[in-house]
Amino acid sequence: VLILDDYHLITAQPIHQSVTYLVDHLPHRLHLVMATRADPPLPLARLRTRGHLTEIRAADLRFTSEETTAFLTRTLGLHLSGEDIAALEARTEGWIAGLQLAALSMQGRKDISAFLKAFTGSQRYIIDYLTEEVLARQPEPVQTFLLQTAILERLQGSLCEAVIGEHGGEASGQAMLEQVEQANLFLTPLDDERLWYRYHQLFAEALRHRLQRKDPTLVPELHRRASAWYEQQGLTHDAVHHALAATDFAQAARLIEQAFNSLVRRGEIATLQRWVAALPDELVRSNIEIAVLQGWLLFVSGKNDAAELHLQDIERTFGINPVADEHSEQQTMPSGAFSQAEIRGRIAAIRASIAVTQRDLPRTITLSRLALEYLPKESMARAYVAWYLGKAHWLSGAMGAASMALAEASHVSWEVNHLYAVFLVTHDLAHLQILQGHLHQA
């Protein structure tokens, strides 16, 4: 057996050529063992195809749950709960050096569980190791690429180019990703085509910590570039995430406005709540679209009183005539983006939602009719208020009016392509027809 250790330190091409010749002419009884941090420039594909290559890669070296437990308890003498061990394994992803560094950090600590919850790549031992043993050994272009793309949760060639501002050539996003993967720099492919990657979470956190200390003013700009790229690709969730991370709240608000209808159709209310909660109060109060959205989110959160106070604040701030008033001449909103009639319709729809949950049936009927009158035909809110109208008539005992209102609600729900509302309306309409004895229609 011939063992070549730390082969990644060899850069002379004549040596690589000599080793290639050796590999191609190895005696049958001689085995070559090569330990290296990066793939060597040898004909690995040819050797792999011929069955002459056995590879032990990073994935093979990662500890399993059982190995992690044995390493921490028997080798390091730590006595951790199963939950703590699982948490540490998840954070380190089986990385042995990471487990060792975490164990060093735990020495002398009483509340191990609290430490593990807060354990990140910015921890001192992790930072020192990754900086000295990994980052500092890379060429300057690779260091720059790693630091600037660490803000991304997933990496892809053109996305990396958009973030770092490099396009094409040897420094292109895809070329750099392939170089980083070949160097085994904590990069994991997420698909078989090797289009999408991610960094090891501790490595990414360490890089972000280093970037924040080295060039804090660049971080928001990198997030803005990522947000713009994701918006161009139609990936709204990621676009909003990076806009918020860049504290570009105007961009985030615009994206939230655009995504509202599709998110509601998919039932992603919690996502909307989390996004709007991240916006500054002054922006929410000054942006009519976001302000109305916040009123609706307060309602769906069960905060009816807060929702009503918020709607009153909207009416005062933007000069909206209260929806209970008689019709007045239509005005243009100060932003110029929405008519007063549409805003009044949306406010009426939210108040109708509150009224129906409070079993205030006359108010539900009045507000639902107002909303249907004010809202444009393409508004998704029409599906809900049409359903409220039918439900309020039903609960009031007006079965005939309820049947007609629910039939119209079904038509409206299909018209605005709100399938969840279609389901709700169809359920109630079928139930009502059963009660009326119209079993065939039901």
N, C-alpha and C positions, 0 to 999 in steps of 0.2 A: 504494500500500500504506500503510495506517494501522496503526502498531504501538503497542500499549498494553502497557508492561512493568510487572511487579510489580503486577498488577491485584488481587492478594489483599490489598493494603494499603488498598483502598477499602472503606469500611464504610457510606457514606451511601447510603440507599435511593434518593433522587432521582437520583443519578448512575447507579445500576443501571437505573432506569427509562428514563433518557435513552439509555443504551447499548443497551437492548433496542429502543427505537424506532429507533435508528440501524441496528441489525442487520436489523430488519424492513424497512427502506427503503433499504438500501444500493444505490447505483448499480451497474450491471452491471460496470463496469470497476474498481470499488474493492474491494480485499480488506482485511479486518480481521484482523490478527495479534495475538493476545492471549497474553502470557506470565504465568503465574500458578502459585502453589504449591497452590492449592485451586480446586475447581470454582466458578466464579462463579455468582451467582443469576440466571442468564439462561435463556431457554427452550431449553436444549441438546437435550432430547429431541425437540422439534419440528424443530429445525434438522438433527439427526441423521437423522430420518425422511425429511426432504425432500432429503437428500443435499447440504446446504449447509454441512456441518461436517466439517472434517478435524482429527483429534485426534492429537497426539503425546504419549503418556503415559509414565509412569515405565518401564513394561515396554519401550517402544520405545527409551528412552534408555539402557537397560542395555547395557554392552559385551558383545559375544560373546567367545569365546576368542581369535579372531584379533585383534579390536580391543584386547583386554586386552594381548595380547603386543606389538602395535604401540605402544600407549601407554606401556608400561613400558620397552621397549627403545629406541624411536626418540625419543619425546618426553621421557622422564625419564632416559634414558641408563643404565638398570639392565640388568645382564646376569644374568638368572636362568635356572635350568634349567626345562625344560618342566614338571617336577613341582612346582617352586616356584610357577610361574605358575598352574598348575591349582589349587593349594591356595589361593592368594590370590584367585583368581576365585570359588572356592567360598565362601570366608569373606565376601567383599564382595558376592557375588551380582551382580556387574557394576556395582555402584554406583560411579560415577566419582569422586565426592568421597572415598569410602572408599579407593579405589585410591591417590589422591593422598596421603591422610593416612597410609596404610600405607607409601608410598614415603618420606615424610618421616621416619617412625619407623625405617626401615631404614638411614638414613644413618649411616655410621660403624660399623655392625655387621658382624662377620666371619662369624658363623654365621647366615646368612639362613634356612636351613631350620628351625633350632631356633626362631628368632623367629616364623616364620610358623605353626608348630605351636602356639605360645602366644599368637598374635595374637587378641585378643578385643575386645569393645566396651568393656572397662574400660581399654583402653590410653589414655594421657594425651591424645593428639591427638583420638582418637575421642570421648572423654568431653567435652572442651572444645567441640568442634564441635557435637555433638548437644545439649549443654546450652545453649549460647549461641544457636545458630541454629535449633533446633527446639523443645526443651522450654520454654525461657524465653519464647517467643513465644505460648504457648498460654494460654487462660484457666485459672484455678485448678482448676475442676472437671475439665477435660481433663487437666491435669497429674496430678491425683490418680488419675484413671482409668488413665492410662498407667503410672504407677509401680506401682500396686497389682495391675494385671492382667499386668504383665511377668513374674510368676512362672509364668505359664501358657505351655505350649508351643503350645497351640491355644486359640482364643478363640471363645466362643459366647455369645449374649445372656444366657440364664438362668444360665450358669456365671459370667459376669462379675458379674452381680447378686449371686450367692451369695458371691463373693469380696470384693466391695467393700461389701456390706451395703446396697445400694440396690435398691429394687424399684418398678418402674413409673415413670411420668412422663417428663419430659424427660431425666432422668439414668438411664433404664433401660439395661440392657446393650446391647440391640439398637440403641437410638437413639444411644448413645455410639459404638458400633462404626461405624455409618453416618456419624456426624459425623467420626470419625477417618479413615475411608476417604476421605470427600469432601475432607478437608484434606490428603490425600496424605501421611499421617504413617507411612510405612514399614509399612503394613498390607496384607497380601496375602490375597485371598479364596481359600479352598480348595475351593469348590464353586460351581456356577452359580447356586444359590439364595441365595448369600451368607449362609449360616447359620454357617459356620465360617471363621475367619481365623487368620492367624499374623503375628507381627511379623517384620521383617527381623532376622536373628540378631544382627547387631552392634548394632542399635537396642535389641533386647531385653536384651542383655548390659549395655549402657550404662545402661538404666533400672534393671536389678537392682542394678548397682553403686551407682547414686545412691540407690535405696531403702534398701540396706543401710547406707549411711553416714547417711542422713537419719533413718531410723526402724527400727533393727535389731530391736527387740522385736516389731514388727508382722509381720515376715516369717514366723515360724513360724505365727502365727495365720492368715495368708492361705493358707498351705499346708494347714492343718487344714480350713479352709472348703472349699478345692478338693477335698480328699480326701473330705469328707462328700458333696459334690455328686456326684462321680464314683461313689461307692459307691451312692448312690440311683439312679443311671442304670445300674447294673450294669457299669460300666467299671472292672474290678478293677485292671488294670495301672496306669492313671492314678491310681487311688485309693491304691494302695500307694506309687507314686512320690512323691506329695505327702505321704503320712503319714511316709515316711522323711525327706523334705526338712524336715518340721516337727519331726523327732526325736521324733515321737509313736510310739514303738516298740511300745507296747501295741496301738495301733490297727493298725499295720502287721502285727503278729503275728496279730491276729484275722483280718485280711483274707487273709493268707497261708494260714491254716488253712482258711478257707472256699473258697479257690481251688485248694487242693492237688489234689483229684481231677480237676478239669477240666483243669488244666495238665498233669498226668501223661498223661491221655488224649490230649492234643494233642502230647505229646512235648516240652513246653517245660521241660525239666529245667534248662537253663542259666539260665532266668529264675528258677526257684526257688533255684538255687544263689546267684545274685547277690543276691536278696532276703534270704535267710537270712544270708549273709555280712555284710550291712549291719546286722544286729541285734547288740546288745551281748551278749557271752558270758554275762553273768549272767542275762539274760532267756532266752536259749536253754536254759541249764541249769535254770532255774526253771519253765519252761513245758513241761509234759509233752508236749503236742502238737508243739511246735516241736522239742523235744529228740529225740523219736522221728524226726521228719522229718529232722533233721540227721544222725542215724545212717544213715538210708537214703541221703541224699545223699553221705555219705562212701563208702558201698558203691559207688554208681553212678559215683563218681569214681575207683574202683579202689584206694581206701585201706582195704583190708580190716582191717588191724591197728588203724588209728585208729578204724574203725567199731566193732570189738569192744570196744576200751577205752571208747568213748563209751557203748555199751550197758551195760557193767558200771557205769559212772558213773550212768546212769539208774536202774539197779536199786538202787544204794546210796542215791542221793538221794531216791528216792520210795518206798523200802521194797518194791520189787517182788521177789517170790520168783523166783529164777533159773528159766528155762524148762526146765532139765534136771531140776529137782526133780519129785517126785511131786505129784499134785494136792493142793492145800491149800484150806482154806475160802476162798471168794471174799471179797475185801475191797474197800472203797471207797477210791478214790484220795483223797489229801488235798484236791485241787481240787474233788472231787465231780463232775467232768465225765466221767470214764471209769471203767469197772470195771477191776479188776486183771486179769481174764481177757482183756479186749480188749487191754490194753497188753502183756500177756505174749504174746498172739497176734501182735501186730505186731513185737515183738522177735524172736520165733521166726521170723517170716517173713523178717526181715532176716538173721538167722543162717543160715537155709536158703539165702538168696541167696548168702551168702559160701561156704557149704559146697559148693554146686553148682559154683561157679566154681573151687573148689579140688579138685574131683573126689572129695570125701569123700562117697561115695554113701550109706553107711549113716546118716551124720549128716544128710544131706539128707532122707532118707526119714523119719527120726524127727522132725526139726524141722518138716517140711512137714505131717505128720500132726497134730502139736501145734498148729501155726498154724491149720489148718483146723478143729480142734476148738474153739479159743478165739475165733477171729475171728467177728464177727456176719455174717449172711448178706449184708448189703449192702456189706461191706467190699471195696474193690477189690483189696486185697492177696491175697484168696482166689484170684483169677485166676492170679497169679504162682506162688503156692505149689502150687496144683493142677497147674500145668504142671511145676514142679520135681519133684513127686512122680512124674509120668509119665515124665519124662526120666531121673530117677535109676533107676527100675525098668528102663527100656530099656537104659541103659548097664550095668546090673548083669546083663543077659541074661534078665531075667524078662519076656519079651515079652507074655505073657498079662496079667500085672498092669499092664504099661505101657499096653497097649491100653485096658484098663478105666479106668485113671487118666487117660489123655489124653482119653478120651470124656467123663469126668466134668469134666475141666478145661475142655473146650469148653462144656459146659453152664453151668459156673460163670462163665466169661468172658462169655457172652451174658447171664447173669443179672445181672451187675454192670455190663453195658454197657461193657465194655472191649474195643473193636474191635481194638486192636493185639495184645492177648493172644489174641483169637480167631484172628488171622492166624498168630501163632507156634504156637499149639496145633494148628490145622488143618494147617499145614505138616508138623509132626512126626508127627501122626496119619496123614496121607496117606503119608508116607515109611515109617512102620512097617507100614502095611497093604500097601504094595508089597513090602516085605521078607517079609511073611507070605504073599504070593501072593494077597492079596485085592484084585485089581486093580479090580474093579467098585466095591467100597466106597471105594477110594482115589480 
